Amino acid sequence: MKLDGVKVLDLSLFLPGPMLTLMMADHGADVIKIEPVGEGEPSRHIGLSTNGQTVWFRNTHRGKRSVQLDLKSAQGQAAFWTLAKEADVLVEAFRPGVVDRLGVGYEAVKAVNPGIVYCSISAFGQTGPYRDRPAHDLAVEALAGLVALNEGQDGKPAMPGLMAADALASLTALSGVLMALYRRTQTGLGDHLDVAMLDSLMAWTPNATGPVFAQDRANVPKAERSWGGAAMFNLYECRDGRWIVLGGSEVKFAAALLEALGRSDLLDHARQPPGPGQEPLRVFFRETFITRTQAEWEAWFEGRDICFAPVRTLKEAFADPAVAARGMIWRDAAGNAVVGTPLLFRQEPGRPDPKAPGLDEHAGQVWRTLS
């Protein structure tokens, strides 16, 4: 597999770091999860469980090895340094300054292992005025302006449906780690990667920054393309209380839809910029889609070249045969559902290991290997 032979120490907790190292483990990396003494990784105890493990933990730690270490003790420190000297990658997600106080910061590790790729993930980065501010995903999304963009039809911000700050920080970190590993093949030297959740969110706003950069004003979400200003990029309620979306605002899709509905006379509204000029078209769609059930509209749209989708629950999404066909859901030996890997290589495909480790399960194995 692509990452065979790469050794990773994962000191991170919760979601961004563990997802980064999960993707590496799926493609051959040997990931040793360094868990705090006591209850270990917090996600072992958060949310629903099946067969003695939480779904969250199983889907972020399968295929890894678990070792508990107390980095404040002499014994824990000695064990850490034994591992760090042979590692290729180290991932940590403490608040800035914590690893230095523990004596395991980048400079200390680099001194004994110059090739280490040391990845620090935090809410606001290792520098800057927010450096020491505590935050999880929601607070970071709020400070990034994204919660305000997630405005409901009542004009009030709504809770985000995805931990976007966690997700984008994880993917940013994965990209940086792989870049640093590639560069190391040329220089022999590692690097320190400083990934901030806030930075990772801000980097993904090009489609939203028009009003900010061009007109020095705040967004008006319901008047803009991505959040309801475009009739062909919008949510519509059906007769049974369920919803559908139109998800492509290109004029060709509007022309195909309006012709099929017998209202080509409304096409000029689809050519208007997002906002009030498209309101007559939005009204027509609201009045039209409320006349049939979601299932009836699914059948009606079948075979038509129009961007359409039913609004599903997550349960319905994972039950879709298309998701299974892409390998995005499978079962471990005990029958537990496990999310697959989205990285599909033709050569050397990933081979995700469905088994998640017990707490400190691999301590003996790891120490025997290093002795």
Residue pairs with C-beta under 8 A, 6 or more apart in sequence:
1 27
1 28
1 348
1 349
1 350
1 351
2 27
2 28
2 345
2 348
2 350
3 24
3 27
3 28
3 29
4 28
4 29
5 28
6 24
6 28
6 29
6 30
6 88
6 89
6 181
7 29
7 30
7 32
7 86
7 87
7 88
7 89
8 21
8 24
8 25
8 29
8 30
8 31
8 32
8 87
8 88
8 89
8 90
8 91
9 32
9 34
9 83
9 84
9 87
9 89
9 90
9 91
10 17
10 18
10 21
10 31
10 32
10 33
10 34
10 64
10 91
11 17
11 34
11 90
11 91
11 92
11 93
11 94
11 99
11 104
12 18
12 20
12 21
12 91
12 92
12 93
12 121
13 36
13 41
13 42
13 43
13 93
14 42
14 43
14 93
14 136
14 166
15 43
15 60
15 137
15 163
15 166
15 167
15 170
16 93
16 121
16 166
16 167
16 169
16 170
16 173
16 197
17 91
17 92
17 93
17 119
17 121
17 170
17 173
18 33
18 41
18 43
18 60
18 61
19 60
19 166
19 167
19 170
20 91
20 119
20 121
20 170
20 171
20 173
20 174
20 177
21 29
21 31
21 33
21 64
21 91
22 31
22 59
22 60
22 61
22 62
22 63
22 64
23 174
23 341
23 343
24 31
24 89
24 174
24 177
25 31
25 62
25 63
25 64
25 352
25 353
26 63
26 341
26 343
26 350
26 351
26 352
26 353
27 341
27 343
27 345
27 348
27 350
28 350
28 351
29 89
30 65
31 63
31 64
31 65
32 64
32 65
32 66
32 67
32 83
32 362
32 366
33 41
33 61
33 64
33 65
33 66
33 67
33 357
34 67
34 68
34 69
34 71
34 80
34 83
35 41
35 66
35 67
35 68
35 69
35 359
35 360
36 68
36 69
36 70
37 68
37 69
37 70
37 76
39 45
39 359
40 66
40 68
40 359
40 360
41 57
41 61
43 54
43 56
43 57
43 60
43 61
44 53
44 54
44 57
44 359
45 54
46 54
46 56
47 54
47 55
47 56
48 54
48 55
49 55
50 58
50 336
51 334
51 335
51 336
53 336
53 356
55 336
55 337
57 356
58 332
58 336
58 338
58 356
59 338
59 339
61 356
61 357
62 332
62 338
62 352
62 353
62 354
62 355
62 356
63 352
63 353
63 354
63 355
63 356
64 356
64 357
65 357
65 361
65 362
65 365
65 366
66 357
66 358
66 359
66 360
66 361
66 362
66 363
67 79
67 83
67 360
67 362
67 363
67 366
68 359
68 360
68 363
69 76
69 79
69 80
70 76
71 77
71 80
71 102
71 103
71 104
72 102
77 103
77 104
79 367
80 104
81 112
82 370
83 366
83 370
84 90
84 104
84 109
84 112
84 113
84 116
85 112
85 113
86 113
86 370
87 113
87 116
88 115
88 116
88 117
88 181
89 116
89 117
89 118
89 119
89 177
89 181
90 109
90 116
90 117
90 118
90 119
91 119
91 121
91 173
91 177
92 99
92 118
92 119
92 120
92 121
93 120
93 121
93 122
94 122
95 122
95 132
95 134
96 120
96 122
96 125
96 126
96 131
96 132
97 132
99 105
99 106
99 120
100 107
100 108
106 116
106 118
106 120
106 192
109 116
109 118
110 116
110 118
110 190
110 192
113 190
114 188
114 189
114 190
115 184
115 188
115 189
115 190
116 190
117 177
117 180
117 181
117 184
117 190
117 191
117 193
118 190
118 191
118 192
118 193
119 173
119 176
119 177
119 193
119 195
120 126
120 192
120 193
120 194
120 195
121 169
121 170
121 173
121 195
121 197
122 131
122 194
122 195
122 196
122 197
123 130
123 133
123 134
123 135
123 136
123 139
123 140
123 165
123 196
123 197
123 198
124 130
124 131
124 133
124 135
124 140
124 196
124 197
124 198
125 131
125 194
125 195
125 196
125 198
125 199
126 194
127 194
128 196
130 143
130 198
135 143
135 197
137 160
137 163
137 164
137 165
137 166
137 197
138 147
138 159
138 160
140 165
140 197
140 198
140 201
141 147
141 160
141 164
141 165
141 201
142 148
143 198
144 165
144 198
144 201
144 202
144 205
145 205
145 219
146 160
146 164
146 201
146 205
147 157
147 160
148 157
148 218
148 219
148 221
149 208
149 219
149 221
149 226
149 227
150 157
150 158
150 159
150 160
150 221
151 157
151 158
151 221
151 222
151 227
152 158
153 222
153 228
155 222
164 201
165 197
165 198
165 200
165 201
166 197
168 197
168 200
168 201
168 203
168 204
169 195
169 196
169 197
169 200
171 200
172 195
172 199
172 200
172 203
173 193
173 195
176 193
176 195
177 193
180 190
180 191
180 193
183 189
183 191
184 190
184 191
207 225
207 226
208 219
208 224
208 226
211 217
211 218
211 219
211 220
211 224
212 218
212 219
221 227
221 228
221 229
222 228
222 229
223 229
223 274
223 275
223 276
224 274
224 275
225 233
225 249
225 274
226 233
228 234
228 235
229 274
229 275
229 278
230 249
230 274
230 278
231 246
231 249
231 254
231 269
231 270
231 278
231 281
231 282
231 285
232 246
232 248
232 249
232 250
232 253
232 254
232 257
232 270
232 281
232 307
233 246
233 247
233 248
233 249
233 274
234 245
234 246
234 282
234 285
235 243
235 244
235 245
235 311
236 243
236 244
236 245
236 246
236 285
236 286
236 289
236 290
237 243
237 286
237 289
237 290
238 244
238 289
238 290
238 292
238 293
238 294
238 296
238 297
239 290
239 291
239 292
239 293
239 296
240 293
240 294
240 295
242 293
242 294
242 310
242 311
243 294
243 310
243 311
244 289
244 294
244 297
244 298
244 308
244 309
244 310
244 311
245 308
245 309
245 310
245 311
246 253
246 257
246 285
246 306
246 307
246 308
247 307
247 308
247 309
248 306
248 307
249 270
249 274
251 267
251 270
251 271
253 305
253 306
253 307
254 267
254 270
254 281
255 264
255 267
255 270
256 304
256 305
256 306
257 304
257 306
258 264
258 266
258 267
258 270
260 304
260 306
261 288
263 284
266 280
266 281
266 284
269 277
269 278
269 279
269 280
269 281
270 278
270 281
272 278
289 297
292 300
294 310
294 311
297 308
297 310
298 310
301 308
312 320
317 323
318 328
318 329
318 337
323 329
324 330
326 340
326 344
327 340
327 341
327 344
328 339
328 340
328 342
329 337
329 338
329 339
329 340
330 337
330 338
330 340
330 354
331 337
331 338
331 354
332 338
332 354
332 355
333 354
333 355
336 354
338 352
338 354
340 352
341 350
341 352
343 350
344 350
